[in-house]
Amino acid sequence: MTKKNPLAPEWLTVPADANALPQQIWPSSARRTSLGELEIGGVPASELSAQFGTPLFVIDEDDFKRRAVAVRDAFRNAAASIDTGVRVYYASKAFLSTEIVQWISELDLNLDVASGGELAVALAGGIDPHKIGLHGNNKSLAEIGKAVHSGVGAIVIDSELEIERIASAAGAQDKVQPVRLRVNSGVHAHTHEFLATAREDQKFGIALSDVPDLVAKIRSHSHLKFLGLHSHIGSQIFSVEGFVEAAKRLIAVQAELLKGGEVPELNLGGGFGINYTTADDAPDLNVFAGEIVAAVKAACEEHAIAVPKLAFEPGRAIAGPSTVTLYNVGTIKDVRVTDGDEPAVRKYVSVDGGMSDNARPALYEAEYSARIASRVSDAEPALVRVVGKHCESGDIVVRSDYLPGDVAPSDLLAVPATGAYCYSLASNYNFLTRPPVVAVSNGHARLVLRGETEADLFSRDLRYLSTVGNAAKYDKDQE
């Protein structure tokens, strides 16, 4: 058994098999072929890289849909157990394309969007506008107007200013716009500082103490329909206690609001965690849903009010685990580190992507896992750090994992659980092109989003376009 590298974090153990694909991290179809190659959706990694290149986002379509249905049914069944209904919203910001919108629509989920661009994709994907919810702490007048015109099912009010803005847009179009009011419950989710969204000192929502006055303002507008309160305590959450406490606090406020009118709904948000490493223990959403709705029922009974219709936004739980990113290994570098208790070596594995296709490690110190995708190996596991090709020391894809020590240039490397926020946060930093996205199922692969080309990088460069245009005109004149 390989001795643990002293540079490894405490949570990371030396794997018995550095080729294994732990079930809790990888899409359900991920397996090794008889030749040892990684296969997803029945398509070998080598075929995917040969056809589409690397880096490459690979969505296990069946896994995505199965997770969507499982999340939907977990909350539907839990809500039915307390005789109420529920809306389950897919998070556009996790990953969005018109293909994804179609899947979500077919599976009878709702969709939350947080910008005019996301709204445009949602509408282009053909989902019923009544199933769309618009979020955002600084919605433009154009975005609000477009949402009202489109007939979205709910706009989440994030500040007092937005009440008048939405009412004005709805009035100008002679429509009644359903709205929710986002509140800070004061519940502090146990997650990264930047992912906790119900704390008082941050940009989202309004204080619970301000709710009665703002709801009264909403109700004073004939072109607004108050649906209820909206809460979101954070993201990548593994513990149910925060949701239970938020439900208790919000139901108490709901009871007071009912004295002045209807409050038909309560949106308790989501942000449920997923597994990125073998040390993670993602929640069973059937259990989570049951405990949350039980807390809602108990709180409603305590305040002698009817149970409202519920809404949840599970976040990355659908898209995150369904996708794997494939990379090609470039250089390998063994770095001797002498500033610890004992000298040790960390193997740096550089790949052909990086923070331009996965910014989360740089933003949140997010942890990921990795496996060689093109082969298996009997070599002893070595501690590796998978890094990108950008001109940044913080350009890290996988901070710590064990790979076979003979990992080499031109190996294909696979990083699982990259379906949420990775492509959405992708950039052209250092003028790298954004990767393609493919969906795989039953041995077939098809493009969902084509990869960018270098021509795309120049598509908004006016001087370049002017120069190219003049050159083309000159060539034509010489004919």
ABEGO torsion letter per residue (X at the ends): XBBBBAABBAABBBBABAABBBAAABBAABBBBAAGBBBBGGBBAAAAAAAAEOBBBBBBAAAAAAAAAAAAAAAAAAAAAAGBBBBBBBBAAABBBAAAAAAAAAAGBBBBBABAAAAAAAAAAGBBAAABBBBEABBBAAAAAAAAAAGBABBBBABAAAAAAAAAAAAAAGBBBBBBBBBBAGBBBBBBAAABAABABBABEBBAAAAAAAAAAAAABAABBBAEBBBBAEBGBABAAAAAAAAAAAAAAAAAAAAAEBBABBBAEEGBBBBABAABBBBBAAAAAAAAAAAAAAAAAAAGBBBBBBBBBAEAAAAAAABBBBBBBBBBBBBBBAABABBBBBBBBBBABEAAABAAAAAAGBBBBBBBAABBBABBBBBBBBBBABBBAABBABABBBBBAABBBGBBBBBBGAABGAAAABBABGGBBBBBBBBBBGGBBBBABBBBBAAAAAAABAAAAAAAAAAAAAAAAAX
